Amino acid sequence: MTSTPNSIASPPAGLVLFAHGARDARWAEPLHRLRARVEALLPDTPVALAFLDFMVPDLAAATSALIASGCRAVRIVPVFFGQGGHIRDDLPGLLADLAAQHPDADIRCASAIGEDDEVLDALAAYCLRTLAA
């Protein structure tokens, strides 16, 4: 009699919401709400916030924490409106550093959140609602 393995689970994935950061902690309040909404939609997915400047954790620390917790795949979502200098110039180096630090992890980065048509549609709908108010 041969035994068949139970289903092979895919490696757990984590998500990093990566934003600029600010000196004023209140600036990050919408990001904490976004994180909570994503966690509610994906209760089995660890979700972390990370910041480029002024706030902690930075991208390396947030990604490393997810990997240390058992995530073998990490998806990074830049919560930036467009492909400005931080996305074009800073982010590629940060991603290269992460790949070197975690060669066994599958680390991928989405485009800036403001580049997505559905996000732009949601922003346009908000603008329309302000006219009706």
C-alpha positions in Angstrom: 0.0 0.0 0.0 1.4 3.4 -0.9 0.7 6.5 1.0 -0.2 9.8 -0.6 0.8 13.0 1.0 -1.9 15.4 2.1 -2.1 18.5 0.0 1.1 20.5 -0.2 0.5 24.0 1.1 2.0 26.9 -0.7 4.4 28.9 1.3 2.7 31.5 3.5 2.8 35.0 2.0 3.0 38.3 3.8 2.1 41.8 2.6 4.0 45.1 3.2 2.2 48.4 2.7 5.2 50.7 2.0 4.7 54.5 2.3 6.8 57.6 2.6 6.5 58.5 6.2 6.2 61.8 8.0 7.4 63.6 11.2 3.8 63.9 12.4 2.4 60.5 13.6 -1.1 61.5 12.6 0.0 61.3 8.9 0.0 57.5 9.2 -3.5 57.2 10.6 -5.1 56.4 7.2 -2.4 53.8 6.6 -3.2 52.1 9.8 -6.9 52.0 8.7 -5.8 50.6 5.3 -3.8 47.9 7.1 -6.8 47.0 9.3 -9.1 46.8 6.2 -6.6 44.6 4.3 -6.2 42.3 7.4 -10.0 42.0 7.6 -10.1 40.9 4.0 -7.2 38.6 4.3 -7.3 37.2 7.9 -4.6 34.5 7.2 -2.1 37.0 5.7 0.3 38.9 7.9 0.2 42.6 6.9 2.9 45.1 7.9 3.4 48.8 7.4 6.8 50.1 6.4 8.1 53.6 5.8 10.8 55.2 3.7 11.5 58.2 6.0 10.8 59.5 9.5 8.8 56.5 10.8 9.5 52.9 11.7 9.7 50.2 10.7 11.6 50.7 7.5 11.1 48.4 4.5 14.0 46.1 5.5 12.8 45.7 9.1 9.1 45.0 8.1 10.1 42.5 5.4 12.6 40.8 7.6 10.0 40.5 10.4 7.5 38.8 8.0 10.1 36.4 6.8 11.2 35.6 10.4 7.6 34.9 11.2 7.5 32.2 8.5 6.5 34.0 5.4 8.4 32.7 2.4 6.8 35.1 0.0 6.4 38.9 0.6 4.5 41.2 -1.6 5.2 44.9 -1.3 2.6 47.5 -2.2 4.0 51.0 -2.5 1.3 53.4 -1.2 2.5 56.2 -3.4 0.5 58.1 -6.0 2.9 57.8 -8.8 6.4 56.8 -10.1 8.3 59.7 -8.4 11.9 59.7 -7.5 11.4 57.5 -4.4 9.8 54.8 -6.5 12.2 55.1 -9.5 15.4 55.8 -7.6 15.2 54.6 -4.0 13.0 51.5 -4.2 15.0 49.5 -6.7 18.0 49.6 -4.4 15.9 48.7 -1.3 14.5 45.7 -3.2 18.0 44.6 -4.3 19.2 44.8 -0.7 16.2 42.7 0.4 16.8 40.1 -2.3 20.5 39.8 -1.1 19.5 39.6 2.5 16.8 37.0 1.9 17.8 34.9 -1.1 15.3 32.1 -0.3 12.3 34.4 -0.1 10.1 35.3 -3.0 10.0 39.1 -2.7 8.0 41.0 -5.3 6.9 44.6 -5.6 3.7 46.0 -7.1 3.6 49.3 -9.0 2.7 52.4 -7.0 -0.9 52.2 -5.8 -1.8 55.5 -7.5 -0.9 53.9 -10.9 -3.8 51.4 -10.6 -7.0 52.4 -12.6 -9.3 51.0 -9.9 -7.6 53.2 -7.3 -7.9 56.2 -9.6 -11.6 55.4 -10.1 -12.1 55.3 -6.3 -10.4 58.7 -6.0 -12.6 60.1 -8.9 -15.7 58.8 -7.1 -14.6 60.6 -3.9 -14.2 63.8 -5.9 -17.7 63.5 -7.3 -19.1 62.9 -3.8 -17.6 66.2 -2.7 -19.6 68.0 -5.3 -22.8 66.5 -4.0 -22.1 67.3 -0.4 
